[in-house]
């Protein structure tokens, strides 16, 4: 890339640290040319959006003397694809891993984050920058099993318990062509009943045996079905259970013995961004311990910066140790996306047939 980047080493960040509303955050140098610039990013709504707009974004804008514009209107990729490569609609793309891989295949985002520009990258767990990740994972959720605890079900310890005949008609899953949790679960089916995560024939056979199963498009709908007892057991990510912690519903999250699938929140940079220094500073900011703690304890996402110290009960329940993180299974989305049309067609036949 021809544009100049200021060298931002760890010593420079620490020397430029400033106290923000969320705590002391290492602040990288941003050149005069990029002061008062506009950073365009994507993001989520709900509690995530509230925390970002009310606290974290204003603090970043104040520190870097910039304006941040956040697009929360899905889908993001068609808009990015339609914008000029030399003047992309976004500088930083925040999506899940499956969409990041689609974006990098189209040349819409850069494959990796430069550690020289983002010092906090040195403190993340290895999975956050693994070969299964485009850019960097800033948070993750664990995809496992959610259950009602008031139905007299026996203890569940394995993914294979989901196939128990007692749950016929009480299982909840996802419309696989549109939901990444459902897609990740399909991959797990291949590992459970076949030769590995790429054994699609075994995965299709396992899905057949789950019928009838109640299917939804989004996690929010699954949460409602579990809370209302429409389903007794379901595929869900841990934050979809934990976010109701204060209400004490009769539900629990199960971490299967075979491991949990990773639902990653990922940031990547667009090649044509005109504010690349500012974009790197934003990534570094989102990986800083104080920001990570603030969001983790607001939306129940597990931080990827291994130096983050969460309070209880977050520390006990989220993935905050190397031992817990070792149970994460990352989907090979590059492999999956290359076969998505074939998979979608077969899965549609299974559940409509």
Rosetta blueprint (number, residue, H / E / L):
1 X L
2 X L
3 X L
4 X L
5 X L
6 X L
7 X L
8 X L
9 X L
10 X H
11 X H
12 X H
13 X H
14 X H
15 X H
16 X L
17 X L
18 X E
19 X E
20 X E
21 X L
22 X L
23 X E
24 X E
25 X E
26 X L
27 X L
28 X L
29 X L
30 X L
31 X L
32 X H
33 X H
34 X H
35 X L
36 X L
37 X L
38 X E
39 X E
40 X E
41 X E
42 X E
43 X L
44 X L
45 X L
46 X H
47 X H
48 X H
49 X H
50 X H
51 X H
52 X H
53 X H
54 X H
55 X H
56 X H
57 X H
58 X H
59 X H
60 X H
61 X H
62 X H
63 X H
64 X H
65 X L
66 X L
67 X E
68 X E
69 X E
70 X E
71 X E
72 X L
73 X L
74 X L
75 X L
76 X L
77 X H
78 X H
79 X H
80 X H
81 X H
82 X H
83 X L
84 X L
85 X H
86 X H
87 X H
88 X L
89 X L
90 X L
91 X L
92 X E
93 X E
94 X E
95 X E
96 X E
97 X H
98 X H
99 X H
100 X H
101 X H
102 X H
103 X H
104 X H
105 X H
106 X L
107 X L
108 X L
109 X L
110 X L
111 X L
112 X E
113 X L
114 X L
115 X L
116 X L
117 X L
118 X L
119 X H
120 X H
121 X H
122 X H
123 X H
124 X E
125 X L
126 X H
127 X H
128 X H
129 X H
130 X L
131 X L
132 X L
133 X L
134 X L
135 X E
136 X E
137 X E
138 X E
139 X E
140 X E
141 X E
142 X E
143 X E
144 X E
145 X E
146 X E
147 X E
148 X E
149 X L
150 X L
151 X L
152 X L
153 X L
154 X L
155 X L
156 X L
157 X L
158 X L
159 X H
160 X H
161 X H
162 X H
163 X H
164 X L
165 X H
166 X H
167 X H
168 X L
169 X L
170 X L
171 X E
172 X E
173 X E
174 X E
175 X L
176 X L
177 X L
178 X L
179 X L
180 X H
181 X H
182 X H
183 X H
184 X H
185 X H
186 X H
187 X H
188 X H
189 X H
190 X H
191 X H
192 X H
193 X H
194 X L
195 X L
196 X L
197 X L
198 X L
199 X L
200 X H
201 X H
202 X H
203 X H
204 X H
205 X H
206 X H
207 X H
208 X H
209 X L
210 X L
211 X L
212 X L
213 X L
214 X E
215 X E
216 X E
217 X L
218 X L
219 X H
220 X H
221 X H
222 X H
223 X H
224 X H
225 X H
226 X H
227 X H
228 X L
229 X L
230 X L
231 X L
232 X L
233 X E
234 X E
235 X E
236 X E
237 X E
238 X L
239 X H
240 X H
241 X H
242 X H
243 X L
244 X L
245 X H
246 X H
247 X H
248 X L
249 X L
250 X L
251 X E
252 X E
253 X E
254 X E
255 X L
256 X L
257 X L
258 X L
259 X L
260 X E
261 X E
262 X E
263 X E
264 X E
265 X E
266 X E
267 X E
268 X E
269 X E
270 X L
271 X L
272 X L
273 X L
274 X L
275 X L
276 X H
277 X H
278 X H
279 X H
280 X H
281 X H
282 X H
283 X H
284 X H
285 X H
286 X H
287 X L
288 X L
289 X H
290 X H
291 X H
292 X H
293 X H
294 X H
295 X H
296 X H
297 X H
298 X H
299 X H
300 X L
301 X L
302 X E
303 X E
304 X L
305 X E
306 X L
307 X L
308 X L
309 X L
310 X L
311 X L
312 X L
313 X L
314 X H
315 X H
316 X H
317 X H
318 X L
319 X L
320 X L
321 X L
322 X H
323 X H
324 X H
325 X H
326 X L
327 X L
328 X E
329 X E
330 X L
331 X L
332 X L
333 X H
334 X H
335 X H
336 X H
337 X H
338 X H
339 X L
340 X H
341 X H
342 X H
343 X H
344 X H
345 X H
346 X H
347 X H
348 X H
349 X H
350 X H
351 X H
352 X H
353 X L
